[in-house]
Amino acid sequence: MRAVGVDLGATNARAALVDVETGKIVAETKTPWPDTASGRSPETVASLVGEAVRTIDPKKERSGVGIGFAGMLRGWSGVVVIAPNFGWREVDFRPMLRAQVGESCEVYNDLNAIAYGEAVYGGARGFDDVVCVYVGTGVGGGIVANGRLYAGSTHLAGEIGHTKVVPAGRLCGCGMRGCLEAYTSGRNIQKRAQEELREGERSLAVELAGGSIDDVHAGVLDEAARRGDVYAGRLWEEVSTLLGMALANIVTTLNPSRLVMGGGVWNGAPELRRRSIARLLELVNQPSREGFEVVDTTLGDTAGMLGAAALIAGWPGGKK
Ligand SMILES: [Zn+2]
C-alpha cells in the first residue's frame, strides 16, 4: 500500500510517495516557497502541493495524501486557526487541498505526524506507547497511545511547550506566562541570555559567539557551560531542571515505553541534553522507569512525511 506524505515546512514543501508497510520512500520532491508576496498564500500552497503530488505519483498509486503542518488546527475540520510560518488566520485549507489531490486528504499537526512517524518507522519502532518531544525554535510534542495517534478531543494533544512550569513566569509567544517553551525553546533561550548579558551578566558565550551579544545562541551557551562558565552553567541548571521536570511529568502521567527526543536545541546542545535527561530520570515516578528509555529521533526530517503518509493510510491500524 502506498500513500503520499507532505511536510509544509518553514522554507519549503516536501512530499514523498511512501510504501507504508516498509516506510520506504519511493519518490520524493522538494519545492522552495516562491519568493513573492503571495508565495505562501493558501491558494499558492495548495496548488504547489497538488503539483508535487502529481510529480511523485503520476499513476495515482496513493491511498491518500497526509499533510503535516506547523499550525494550530480546529479539531478535525481542516481549518487552520493560526499558522505563524505562513501568516495565516482562519483558513479553510482542506477544501483547497482536496480540489488539488482528491478527497482522501487530511491535515495533521506537524509534531503529531512526526511522533507517529517515529513510533511506526523510527526511534520507537515496535513500541505502542510513545511520546515524542522536539526542543527547537519552539517546543512541541506528539503522543502515540496503544499504537494510535492520540490527538485529543480537539486535535490539540501533545502541546507540551505550553504546559506551565513557573507560576506567573516569563511571557510566552502564546500570550500566557510560565510556559515550558518560554524557558526552553531556542528562540527564548537566546532572547533571555541576550537580555541578561546586556544588563551586565558576563559569559564566555559572548566570546564564543565572536564577541557580539547579538550572536549568542543556545549552541555557544552550551559550549560555555561545558567549559565551566558560571553564567551559562547557572542558566543551564535552570533550563534543564524545568525541561527535565516537564518531561518527567509527562512520562509519569502517560507511562510510555519510549520518549523520542529531537529538535535543533536538543541536538545542538549536548550539555543541556545530558543535564535534562539526568533531571528527568531523577524526577520521574520511579516505577515508570522500568522498561522506559529516552531515544533519539532516527528519521531526521523525513519523520513528518512518513508519519503523515502512515496516518492517512491508516497504517498499521490500531495495535501494531
Ligand atoms: Zn505558551
py3Dmol code that shows the C-alpha trace and the ligand (Angstrom):
import py3Dmol

protein = """\
ATOM      1  CA  MET A   1       0.000   0.000   0.000  1.00  0.00           C
ATOM      2  CA  ARG A   2       1.271   3.449  -0.873  1.00  0.00           C
ATOM      3  CA  ALA A   3       0.374   6.912   0.367  1.00  0.00           C
ATOM      4  CA  VAL A   4       1.746  10.416  -0.005  1.00  0.00           C
ATOM      5  CA  GLY A   5       3.139  12.321   2.962  1.00  0.00           C
ATOM      6  CA  VAL A   6       3.666  16.075   2.729  1.00  0.00           C
ATOM      7  CA  ASP A   7       5.650  18.308   5.065  1.00  0.00           C
ATOM      8  CA  LEU A   8       4.853  22.013   4.784  1.00  0.00           C
ATOM      9  CA  GLY A   9       7.934  23.431   6.472  1.00  0.00           C
ATOM     10  CA  ALA A  10       9.248  26.914   7.165  1.00  0.00           C
ATOM     11  CA  THR A  11      11.353  27.119   3.996  1.00  0.00           C
ATOM     12  CA  ASN A  12       9.950  24.538   1.602  1.00  0.00           C
ATOM     13  CA  ALA A  13       7.312  21.953   0.831  1.00  0.00           C
ATOM     14  CA  ARG A  14       8.433  18.341   0.697  1.00  0.00           C
ATOM     15  CA  ALA A  15       6.386  15.421  -0.496  1.00  0.00           C
ATOM     16  CA  ALA A  16       7.081  11.689  -0.671  1.00  0.00           C
ATOM     17  CA  LEU A  17       5.297   8.681  -2.069  1.00  0.00           C
ATOM     18  CA  VAL A  18       5.736   6.120   0.705  1.00  0.00           C
ATOM     19  CA  ASP A  19       5.376   2.365   0.805  1.00  0.00           C
ATOM     20  CA  VAL A  20       3.571   2.411   4.135  1.00  0.00           C
ATOM     21  CA  GLU A  21       4.233  -1.208   5.020  1.00  0.00           C
ATOM     22  CA  THR A  22       8.011  -0.739   4.989  1.00  0.00           C
ATOM     23  CA  GLY A  23       8.286   3.031   5.437  1.00  0.00           C
ATOM     24  CA  LYS A  24      10.414   3.243   2.288  1.00  0.00           C
ATOM     25  CA  ILE A  25      10.262   6.426   0.246  1.00  0.00           C
ATOM     26  CA  VAL A  26       9.506   5.520  -3.367  1.00  0.00           C
ATOM     27  CA  ALA A  27       9.661   9.030  -4.831  1.00  0.00           C
ATOM     28  CA  GLU A  28      10.327  12.424  -3.322  1.00  0.00           C
ATOM     29  CA  THR A  29      10.260  16.101  -4.219  1.00  0.00           C
ATOM     30  CA  LYS A  30      11.161  19.372  -2.533  1.00  0.00           C
ATOM     31  CA  THR A  31       9.854  22.792  -3.591  1.00  0.00           C
ATOM     32  CA  PRO A  32      11.057  26.054  -2.001  1.00  0.00           C
ATOM     33  CA  TRP A  33       8.323  28.597  -1.313  1.00  0.00           C
ATOM     34  CA  PRO A  34       8.158  31.213  -4.063  1.00  0.00           C
ATOM     35  CA  ASP A  35       9.859  34.435  -3.002  1.00  0.00           C
ATOM     36  CA  THR A  36       6.852  36.645  -3.641  1.00  0.00           C
ATOM     37  CA  ALA A  37       4.204  38.289  -1.506  1.00  0.00           C
ATOM     38  CA  SER A  38       1.637  35.643  -2.489  1.00  0.00           C
ATOM     39  CA  GLY A  39       4.222  32.816  -2.283  1.00  0.00           C
ATOM     40  CA  ARG A  40       2.674  31.442   0.879  1.00  0.00           C
ATOM     41  CA  SER A  41      -0.961  32.266   0.301  1.00  0.00           C
ATOM     42  CA  PRO A  42      -3.274  29.286   0.963  1.00  0.00           C
ATOM     43  CA  GLU A  43      -4.123  29.085  -2.758  1.00  0.00           C
ATOM     44  CA  THR A  44      -0.445  29.025  -3.809  1.00  0.00           C
ATOM     45  CA  VAL A  45       0.484  26.474  -1.154  1.00  0.00           C
ATOM     46  CA  ALA A  46      -2.440  24.201  -2.124  1.00  0.00           C
ATOM     47  CA  SER A  47      -1.524  24.393  -5.794  1.00  0.00           C
ATOM     48  CA  LEU A  48       2.152  23.636  -5.033  1.00  0.00           C
ATOM     49  CA  VAL A  49       1.057  20.605  -3.032  1.00  0.00           C
ATOM     50  CA  GLY A  50      -1.062  19.493  -5.998  1.00  0.00           C
ATOM     51  CA  GLU A  51       1.890  19.871  -8.348  1.00  0.00           C
ATOM     52  CA  ALA A  52       4.229  17.966  -6.016  1.00  0.00           C
ATOM     53  CA  VAL A  53       1.745  15.115  -5.607  1.00  0.00           C
ATOM     54  CA  ARG A  54       1.232  14.802  -9.374  1.00  0.00           C
ATOM     55  CA  THR A  55       5.020  14.735  -9.859  1.00  0.00           C
ATOM     56  CA  ILE A  56       5.736  11.928  -7.408  1.00  0.00           C
ATOM     57  CA  ASP A  57       2.581   9.897  -8.001  1.00  0.00           C
ATOM     58  CA  PRO A  58       1.603  10.287 -11.675  1.00  0.00           C
ATOM     59  CA  LYS A  59      -0.094   6.870 -11.725  1.00  0.00           C
ATOM     60  CA  LYS A  60      -2.222   7.676  -8.669  1.00  0.00           C
ATOM     61  CA  GLU A  61      -0.997   4.720  -6.652  1.00  0.00           C
ATOM     62  CA  ARG A  62      -1.731   6.531  -3.397  1.00  0.00           C
ATOM     63  CA  SER A  63      -4.476   5.665  -0.965  1.00  0.00           C
ATOM     64  CA  GLY A  64      -4.421   9.273   0.200  1.00  0.00           C
ATOM     65  CA  VAL A  65      -2.408  12.396   0.973  1.00  0.00           C
ATOM     66  CA  GLY A  66      -1.458  13.210   4.575  1.00  0.00           C
ATOM     67  CA  ILE A  67      -0.126  16.682   5.301  1.00  0.00           C
ATOM     68  CA  GLY A  68       1.968  17.687   8.303  1.00  0.00           C
ATOM     69  CA  PHE A  69       1.626  21.358   9.063  1.00  0.00           C
ATOM     70  CA  ALA A  70       3.131  23.669  11.684  1.00  0.00           C
ATOM     71  CA  GLY A  71      -0.008  25.399  12.796  1.00  0.00           C
ATOM     72  CA  MET A  72      -2.959  25.212  15.090  1.00  0.00           C
ATOM     73  CA  LEU A  73      -5.893  23.322  13.614  1.00  0.00           C
ATOM     74  CA  ARG A  74      -9.543  23.445  14.657  1.00  0.00           C
ATOM     75  CA  GLY A  75     -10.407  19.895  15.548  1.00  0.00           C
ATOM     76  CA  TRP A  76     -10.620  17.627  12.507  1.00  0.00           C
ATOM     77  CA  SER A  77     -12.269  20.321  10.394  1.00  0.00           C
ATOM     78  CA  GLY A  78      -9.132  21.024   8.354  1.00  0.00           C
ATOM     79  CA  VAL A  79      -9.445  24.705   9.317  1.00  0.00           C
ATOM     80  CA  VAL A  80      -6.115  26.321  10.160  1.00  0.00           C
ATOM     81  CA  VAL A  81      -6.743  28.640  13.108  1.00  0.00           C
ATOM     82  CA  ILE A  82      -3.284  30.160  13.042  1.00  0.00           C
ATOM     83  CA  ALA A  83      -0.037  29.349  11.207  1.00  0.00           C
ATOM     84  CA  PRO A  84       2.748  31.793  12.109  1.00  0.00           C
ATOM     85  CA  ASN A  85       5.146  30.483   9.406  1.00  0.00           C
ATOM     86  CA  PHE A  86       2.605  31.319   6.736  1.00  0.00           C
ATOM     87  CA  GLY A  87       0.879  34.332   8.273  1.00  0.00           C
ATOM     88  CA  TRP A  88      -2.492  32.573   8.079  1.00  0.00           C
ATOM     89  CA  ARG A  89      -5.506  33.010  10.323  1.00  0.00           C
ATOM     90  CA  GLU A  90      -8.776  31.110   9.995  1.00  0.00           C
ATOM     91  CA  VAL A  91      -8.072  29.435   6.668  1.00  0.00           C
ATOM     92  CA  ASP A  92     -10.394  26.661   5.485  1.00  0.00           C
ATOM     93  CA  PHE A  93      -7.476  24.802   3.947  1.00  0.00           C
ATOM     94  CA  ARG A  94      -8.776  21.283   3.393  1.00  0.00           C
ATOM     95  CA  PRO A  95     -11.233  22.021   0.533  1.00  0.00           C
ATOM     96  CA  MET A  96      -8.411  23.769  -1.350  1.00  0.00           C
ATOM     97  CA  LEU A  97      -6.203  20.715  -0.901  1.00  0.00           C
ATOM     98  CA  ARG A  98      -8.944  18.281  -1.842  1.00  0.00           C
ATOM     99  CA  ALA A  99      -9.562  20.194  -5.069  1.00  0.00           C
ATOM    100  CA  GLN A 100      -5.910  19.519  -5.920  1.00  0.00           C
ATOM    101  CA  VAL A 101      -5.251  15.987  -4.713  1.00  0.00           C
ATOM    102  CA  GLY A 102      -8.601  14.285  -4.202  1.00  0.00           C
ATOM    103  CA  GLU A 103     -10.925  13.564  -1.296  1.00  0.00           C
ATOM    104  CA  SER A 104      -8.620  11.299   0.696  1.00  0.00           C
ATOM    105  CA  CYS A 105      -6.594  14.115   2.197  1.00  0.00           C
ATOM    106  CA  GLU A 106      -6.084  15.207   5.786  1.00  0.00           C
ATOM    107  CA  VAL A 107      -4.129  17.932   7.572  1.00  0.00           C
ATOM    108  CA  TYR A 108      -2.211  16.964  10.731  1.00  0.00           C
ATOM    109  CA  ASN A 109      -0.285  18.964  13.275  1.00  0.00           C
ATOM    110  CA  ASP A 110       3.383  18.589  12.226  1.00  0.00           C
ATOM    111  CA  LEU A 111       4.545  17.194  15.556  1.00  0.00           C
ATOM    112  CA  ASN A 112       1.736  14.675  15.665  1.00  0.00           C
ATOM    113  CA  ALA A 113       2.848  13.461  12.240  1.00  0.00           C
ATOM    114  CA  ILE A 114       6.491  13.342  13.373  1.00  0.00           C
ATOM    115  CA  ALA A 115       5.598  11.445  16.564  1.00  0.00           C
ATOM    116  CA  TYR A 116       3.603   8.904  14.598  1.00  0.00           C
ATOM    117  CA  GLY A 117       6.416   8.511  12.047  1.00  0.00           C
ATOM    118  CA  GLU A 118       8.997   7.876  14.780  1.00  0.00           C
ATOM    119  CA  ALA A 119       6.671   5.416  16.547  1.00  0.00           C
ATOM    120  CA  VAL A 120       5.887   3.414  13.400  1.00  0.00           C
ATOM    121  CA  TYR A 121       9.196   3.557  11.493  1.00  0.00           C
ATOM    122  CA  GLY A 122      11.819   5.346  13.582  1.00  0.00           C
ATOM    123  CA  GLY A 123      13.388   5.639  17.028  1.00  0.00           C
ATOM    124  CA  ALA A 124      10.456   3.949  18.786  1.00  0.00           C
ATOM    125  CA  ARG A 125       9.594   1.390  16.121  1.00  0.00           C
ATOM    126  CA  GLY A 126       7.803  -1.585  17.591  1.00  0.00           C
ATOM    127  CA  PHE A 127       6.508   0.281  20.651  1.00  0.00           C
ATOM    128  CA  ASP A 128       2.844   1.100  21.166  1.00  0.00           C
ATOM    129  CA  ASP A 129       3.169   3.814  23.779  1.00  0.00           C
ATOM    130  CA  VAL A 130       5.410   6.626  22.702  1.00  0.00           C
ATOM    131  CA  VAL A 131       5.827  10.314  23.438  1.00  0.00           C
ATOM    132  CA  CYS A 132       7.869  12.449  21.071  1.00  0.00           C
ATOM    133  CA  VAL A 133       9.135  15.901  22.050  1.00  0.00           C
ATOM    134  CA  TYR A 134      11.010  18.404  19.900  1.00  0.00           C
ATOM    135  CA  VAL A 135      13.001  21.180  21.507  1.00  0.00           C
ATOM    136  CA  GLY A 136      13.898  23.586  18.729  1.00  0.00           C
ATOM    137  CA  THR A 137      12.842  27.105  17.782  1.00  0.00           C
ATOM    138  CA  GLY A 138       9.656  26.180  19.648  1.00  0.00           C
ATOM    139  CA  VAL A 139       8.800  23.218  21.875  1.00  0.00           C
ATOM    140  CA  GLY A 140       6.164  20.695  20.831  1.00  0.00           C
ATOM    141  CA  GLY A 141       5.245  17.070  21.027  1.00  0.00           C
ATOM    142  CA  GLY A 142       3.031  14.226  19.975  1.00  0.00           C
ATOM    143  CA  ILE A 143       1.578  11.199  21.740  1.00  0.00           C
ATOM    144  CA  VAL A 144       1.051   7.669  20.441  1.00  0.00           C
ATOM    145  CA  ALA A 145      -1.051   5.531  22.779  1.00  0.00           C
ATOM    146  CA  ASN A 146      -1.961   1.887  22.184  1.00  0.00           C
ATOM    147  CA  GLY A 147      -0.333   2.168  18.749  1.00  0.00           C
ATOM    148  CA  ARG A 148      -2.561   5.043  17.665  1.00  0.00           C
ATOM    149  CA  LEU A 149      -2.006   8.748  17.457  1.00  0.00           C
ATOM    150  CA  TYR A 150      -3.608  10.373  20.473  1.00  0.00           C
ATOM    151  CA  ALA A 151      -4.744  13.676  19.010  1.00  0.00           C
ATOM    152  CA  GLY A 152      -7.080  14.648  21.821  1.00  0.00           C
ATOM    153  CA  SER A 153     -10.709  15.733  21.669  1.00  0.00           C
ATOM    154  CA  THR A 154      -9.978  18.803  19.563  1.00  0.00           C
ATOM    155  CA  HIS A 155      -6.693  17.811  17.948  1.00  0.00           C
ATOM    156  CA  LEU A 156      -4.512  19.714  20.422  1.00  0.00           C
ATOM    157  CA  ALA A 157      -2.881  16.917  22.430  1.00  0.00           C
ATOM    158  CA  GLY A 158       0.891  16.991  22.776  1.00  0.00           C
ATOM    159  CA  GLU A 159       1.231  20.755  23.310  1.00  0.00           C
ATOM    160  CA  ILE A 160       3.869  20.216  25.981  1.00  0.00           C
ATOM    161  CA  GLY A 161       5.501  23.538  25.108  1.00  0.00           C
ATOM    162  CA  HIS A 162       2.559  25.347  26.651  1.00  0.00           C
ATOM    163  CA  THR A 163       2.353  23.364  29.871  1.00  0.00           C
ATOM    164  CA  LYS A 164       3.123  25.708  32.765  1.00  0.00           C
ATOM    165  CA  VAL A 165       6.361  25.291  34.664  1.00  0.00           C
ATOM    166  CA  VAL A 166       6.699  28.618  36.512  1.00  0.00           C
ATOM    167  CA  PRO A 167       3.711  30.375  38.111  1.00  0.00           C
ATOM    168  CA  ALA A 168       3.344  33.877  36.576  1.00  0.00           C
ATOM    169  CA  GLY A 169       6.672  33.345  34.841  1.00  0.00           C
ATOM    170  CA  ARG A 170       8.158  34.592  31.569  1.00  0.00           C
ATOM    171  CA  LEU A 171       5.802  35.619  28.790  1.00  0.00           C
ATOM    172  CA  CYS A 172       5.322  33.005  26.059  1.00  0.00           C
ATOM    173  CA  GLY A 173       4.577  33.550  22.366  1.00  0.00           C
ATOM    174  CA  CYS A 174       1.106  32.077  23.004  1.00  0.00           C
ATOM    175  CA  GLY A 175       0.251  35.075  25.193  1.00  0.00           C
ATOM    176  CA  MET A 176       0.347  33.232  28.516  1.00  0.00           C
ATOM    177  CA  ARG A 177       3.023  33.214  31.208  1.00  0.00           C
ATOM    178  CA  GLY A 178       5.273  30.498  32.585  1.00  0.00           C
ATOM    179  CA  CYS A 179       5.074  28.045  29.649  1.00  0.00           C
ATOM    180  CA  LEU A 180       7.860  25.486  29.180  1.00  0.00           C
ATOM    181  CA  GLU A 181       8.518  26.998  25.760  1.00  0.00           C
ATOM    182  CA  ALA A 182       9.151  30.430  27.298  1.00  0.00           C
ATOM    183  CA  TYR A 183      12.160  28.906  29.117  1.00  0.00           C
ATOM    184  CA  THR A 184      13.477  26.144  26.869  1.00  0.00           C
ATOM    185  CA  SER A 185      12.915  26.975  23.198  1.00  0.00           C
ATOM    186  CA  GLY A 186      15.906  28.098  21.145  1.00  0.00           C
ATOM    187  CA  ARG A 187      14.275  31.455  20.457  1.00  0.00           C
ATOM    188  CA  ASN A 188      13.520  32.152  24.110  1.00  0.00           C
ATOM    189  CA  ILE A 189      16.872  30.913  25.446  1.00  0.00           C
ATOM    190  CA  GLN A 190      18.571  33.255  23.016  1.00  0.00           C
ATOM    191  CA  LYS A 191      16.344  36.211  23.855  1.00  0.00           C
ATOM    192  CA  ARG A 192      16.737  35.777  27.594  1.00  0.00           C
ATOM    193  CA  ALA A 193      20.510  35.266  27.518  1.00  0.00           C
ATOM    194  CA  GLN A 194      20.974  38.319  25.306  1.00  0.00           C
ATOM    195  CA  GLU A 195      18.809  40.418  27.658  1.00  0.00           C
ATOM    196  CA  GLU A 196      20.729  39.307  30.733  1.00  0.00           C
ATOM    197  CA  LEU A 197      24.108  39.823  29.072  1.00  0.00           C
ATOM    198  CA  ARG A 198      23.096  43.341  28.029  1.00  0.00           C
ATOM    199  CA  GLU A 199      22.040  44.003  31.619  1.00  0.00           C
ATOM    200  CA  GLY A 200      25.583  43.222  32.776  1.00  0.00           C
ATOM    201  CA  GLU A 201      25.934  39.444  33.131  1.00  0.00           C
ATOM    202  CA  ARG A 202      29.252  38.166  31.820  1.00  0.00           C
ATOM    203  CA  SER A 203      29.773  34.940  29.943  1.00  0.00           C
ATOM    204  CA  LEU A 204      32.307  33.104  27.831  1.00  0.00           C
ATOM    205  CA  ALA A 205      29.413  32.559  25.423  1.00  0.00           C
ATOM    206  CA  VAL A 206      29.871  36.124  24.101  1.00  0.00           C
ATOM    207  CA  GLU A 207      33.488  35.393  23.176  1.00  0.00           C
ATOM    208  CA  LEU A 208      32.465  32.061  21.631  1.00  0.00           C
ATOM    209  CA  ALA A 209      29.860  33.937  19.566  1.00  0.00           C
ATOM    210  CA  GLY A 210      32.597  36.154  18.091  1.00  0.00           C
ATOM    211  CA  GLY A 211      32.363  38.968  20.638  1.00  0.00           C
ATOM    212  CA  SER A 212      28.812  40.074  19.910  1.00  0.00           C
ATOM    213  CA  ILE A 213      25.933  39.612  22.345  1.00  0.00           C
ATOM    214  CA  ASP A 214      23.575  39.673  19.333  1.00  0.00           C
ATOM    215  CA  ASP A 215      25.114  36.401  18.118  1.00  0.00           C
ATOM    216  CA  VAL A 216      24.766  34.441  21.388  1.00  0.00           C
ATOM    217  CA  HIS A 217      22.565  31.368  20.954  1.00  0.00           C
ATOM    218  CA  ALA A 218      21.909  28.022  22.675  1.00  0.00           C
ATOM    219  CA  GLY A 219      24.888  26.348  20.953  1.00  0.00           C
ATOM    220  CA  VAL A 220      27.533  28.726  22.333  1.00  0.00           C
ATOM    221  CA  LEU A 221      25.879  28.793  25.755  1.00  0.00           C
ATOM    222  CA  ASP A 222      26.162  25.015  25.764  1.00  0.00           C
ATOM    223  CA  GLU A 223      29.847  25.160  24.903  1.00  0.00           C
ATOM    224  CA  ALA A 224      30.383  27.788  27.624  1.00  0.00           C
ATOM    225  CA  ALA A 225      28.539  25.639  30.205  1.00  0.00           C
ATOM    226  CA  ARG A 226      30.724  22.653  29.292  1.00  0.00           C
ATOM    227  CA  ARG A 227      33.826  24.778  29.844  1.00  0.00           C
ATOM    228  CA  GLY A 228      32.675  25.777  33.316  1.00  0.00           C
ATOM    229  CA  ASP A 229      31.327  29.275  32.594  1.00  0.00           C
ATOM    230  CA  VAL A 230      29.369  30.416  35.645  1.00  0.00           C
ATOM    231  CA  TYR A 231      26.564  32.293  33.869  1.00  0.00           C
ATOM    232  CA  ALA A 232      25.907  29.574  31.263  1.00  0.00           C
ATOM    233  CA  GLY A 233      26.137  26.888  33.949  1.00  0.00           C
ATOM    234  CA  ARG A 234      23.515  28.646  36.061  1.00  0.00           C
ATOM    235  CA  LEU A 235      21.220  29.191  33.083  1.00  0.00           C
ATOM    236  CA  TRP A 236      21.562  25.551  32.006  1.00  0.00           C
ATOM    237  CA  GLU A 237      20.836  24.414  35.557  1.00  0.00           C
ATOM    238  CA  GLU A 238      17.501  26.232  35.437  1.00  0.00           C
ATOM    239  CA  VAL A 239      16.582  25.284  31.859  1.00  0.00           C
ATOM    240  CA  SER A 240      17.484  21.606  32.308  1.00  0.00           C
ATOM    241  CA  THR A 241      15.564  21.422  35.591  1.00  0.00           C
ATOM    242  CA  LEU A 242      12.405  22.842  34.016  1.00  0.00           C
ATOM    243  CA  LEU A 243      12.701  20.677  30.904  1.00  0.00           C
ATOM    244  CA  GLY A 244      13.569  17.537  32.898  1.00  0.00           C
ATOM    245  CA  MET A 245      10.668  18.175  35.244  1.00  0.00           C
ATOM    246  CA  ALA A 246       8.152  18.735  32.441  1.00  0.00           C
ATOM    247  CA  LEU A 247       9.326  15.572  30.657  1.00  0.00           C
ATOM    248  CA  ALA A 248       9.239  13.569  33.899  1.00  0.00           C
ATOM    249  CA  ASN A 249       5.660  14.694  34.493  1.00  0.00           C
ATOM    250  CA  ILE A 250       4.600  13.558  31.036  1.00  0.00           C
ATOM    251  CA  VAL A 251       6.302  10.202  31.484  1.00  0.00           C
ATOM    252  CA  THR A 252       4.718   9.808  34.918  1.00  0.00           C
ATOM    253  CA  THR A 253       1.287  10.683  33.501  1.00  0.00           C
ATOM    254  CA  LEU A 254       1.365   8.646  30.294  1.00  0.00           C
ATOM    255  CA  ASN A 255       3.771   5.793  31.119  1.00  0.00           C
ATOM    256  CA  PRO A 256       5.290   5.480  27.624  1.00  0.00           C
ATOM    257  CA  SER A 257       7.973   2.889  26.908  1.00  0.00           C
ATOM    258  CA  ARG A 258       9.902   5.311  24.711  1.00  0.00           C
ATOM    259  CA  LEU A 259      10.406   9.064  24.826  1.00  0.00           C
ATOM    260  CA  VAL A 260      11.725  10.166  21.444  1.00  0.00           C
ATOM    261  CA  MET A 261      13.629  13.455  21.627  1.00  0.00           C
ATOM    262  CA  GLY A 262      14.660  15.705  18.773  1.00  0.00           C
ATOM    263  CA  GLY A 263      14.870  19.291  17.553  1.00  0.00           C
ATOM    264  CA  GLY A 264      17.626  21.811  16.898  1.00  0.00           C
ATOM    265  CA  VAL A 265      18.303  22.789  20.517  1.00  0.00           C
ATOM    266  CA  TRP A 266      18.186  19.206  21.765  1.00  0.00           C
ATOM    267  CA  ASN A 267      20.613  18.031  19.083  1.00  0.00           C
ATOM    268  CA  GLY A 268      22.822  21.111  19.168  1.00  0.00           C
ATOM    269  CA  ALA A 269      23.285  21.462  22.932  1.00  0.00           C
ATOM    270  CA  PRO A 270      24.728  18.178  24.278  1.00  0.00           C
ATOM    271  CA  GLU A 271      25.406  19.545  27.766  1.00  0.00           C
ATOM    272  CA  LEU A 272      21.805  20.754  28.152  1.00  0.00           C
ATOM    273  CA  ARG A 273      20.595  17.420  26.868  1.00  0.00           C
ATOM    274  CA  ARG A 274      22.774  15.463  29.306  1.00  0.00           C
ATOM    275  CA  ARG A 275      21.572  17.520  32.275  1.00  0.00           C
ATOM    276  CA  SER A 276      17.920  17.362  31.181  1.00  0.00           C
ATOM    277  CA  ILE A 277      17.951  13.564  30.864  1.00  0.00           C
ATOM    278  CA  ALA A 278      19.598  13.297  34.313  1.00  0.00           C
ATOM    279  CA  ARG A 279      16.867  15.524  35.798  1.00  0.00           C
ATOM    280  CA  LEU A 280      14.126  13.577  34.046  1.00  0.00           C
ATOM    281  CA  LEU A 281      15.387  10.262  35.398  1.00  0.00           C
ATOM    282  CA  GLU A 282      15.657  11.720  38.916  1.00  0.00           C
ATOM    283  CA  LEU A 283      12.188  13.251  38.910  1.00  0.00           C
ATOM    284  CA  VAL A 284      10.088  10.625  37.128  1.00  0.00           C
ATOM    285  CA  ASN A 285       7.895   8.382  39.244  1.00  0.00           C
ATOM    286  CA  GLN A 286      10.408   5.586  39.838  1.00  0.00           C
ATOM    287  CA  PRO A 287       8.213   2.569  38.893  1.00  0.00           C
ATOM    288  CA  SER A 288       7.602   4.141  35.451  1.00  0.00           C
ATOM    289  CA  ARG A 289      11.360   3.953  34.728  1.00  0.00           C
ATOM    290  CA  GLU A 290      11.073   0.211  34.261  1.00  0.00           C
ATOM    291  CA  GLY A 291      11.428  -0.628  30.577  1.00  0.00           C
ATOM    292  CA  PHE A 292      11.492   3.087  29.790  1.00  0.00           C
ATOM    293  CA  GLU A 293      14.137   4.693  27.584  1.00  0.00           C
ATOM    294  CA  VAL A 294      14.892   8.096  26.131  1.00  0.00           C
ATOM    295  CA  VAL A 295      15.872   7.669  22.477  1.00  0.00           C
ATOM    296  CA  ASP A 296      16.829   9.923  19.580  1.00  0.00           C
ATOM    297  CA  THR A 297      14.787  10.572  16.501  1.00  0.00           C
ATOM    298  CA  THR A 298      16.131   8.392  13.709  1.00  0.00           C
ATOM    299  CA  LEU A 299      14.153   9.605  10.694  1.00  0.00           C
ATOM    300  CA  GLY A 300      15.522  13.155  10.671  1.00  0.00           C
ATOM    301  CA  ASP A 301      13.461  15.499   8.550  1.00  0.00           C
ATOM    302  CA  THR A 302      11.560  12.691   6.827  1.00  0.00           C
ATOM    303  CA  ALA A 303       9.653  11.775  10.020  1.00  0.00           C
ATOM    304  CA  GLY A 304       6.760  14.140   9.327  1.00  0.00           C
ATOM    305  CA  MET A 305       6.220  12.916   5.763  1.00  0.00           C
ATOM    306  CA  LEU A 306       6.410   9.259   6.777  1.00  0.00           C
ATOM    307  CA  GLY A 307       4.066   9.787   9.703  1.00  0.00           C
ATOM    308  CA  ALA A 308       1.517  11.744   7.653  1.00  0.00           C
ATOM    309  CA  ALA A 309       1.544   9.032   4.967  1.00  0.00           C
ATOM    310  CA  ALA A 310       1.004   6.274   7.561  1.00  0.00           C
ATOM    311  CA  LEU A 311      -1.787   8.256   9.240  1.00  0.00           C
ATOM    312  CA  ILE A 312      -3.757   8.856   6.045  1.00  0.00           C
ATOM    313  CA  ALA A 313      -3.286   5.203   5.027  1.00  0.00           C
ATOM    314  CA  GLY A 314      -4.437   4.019   8.448  1.00  0.00           C
ATOM    315  CA  TRP A 315      -1.214   2.020   8.805  1.00  0.00           C
ATOM    316  CA  PRO A 316      -0.660  -0.143  10.759  1.00  0.00           C
ATOM    317  CA  GLY A 317      -4.209   0.339  12.023  1.00  0.00           C
ATOM    318  CA  GLY A 318      -4.894   0.081  15.700  1.00  0.00           C
ATOM    319  CA  LYS A 319      -2.367  -2.025  17.518  1.00  0.00           C
ATOM    320  CA  LYS A 320       0.886  -2.853  15.822  1.00  0.00           C
TER     321      LYS A 320
END
"""
ligand_1 = """\
1
ZN
Zn 2.796 29.199 25.753
"""
view = py3Dmol.view(width=600, height=400)
view.addModel(protein, "pdb")
view.setStyle({"model": 0}, {"cartoon": {"style": "trace"}})
view.addModel(ligand_1, "xyz")
view.setStyle({"model": 1}, {"stick": {}})
view.zoomTo()
view.show()
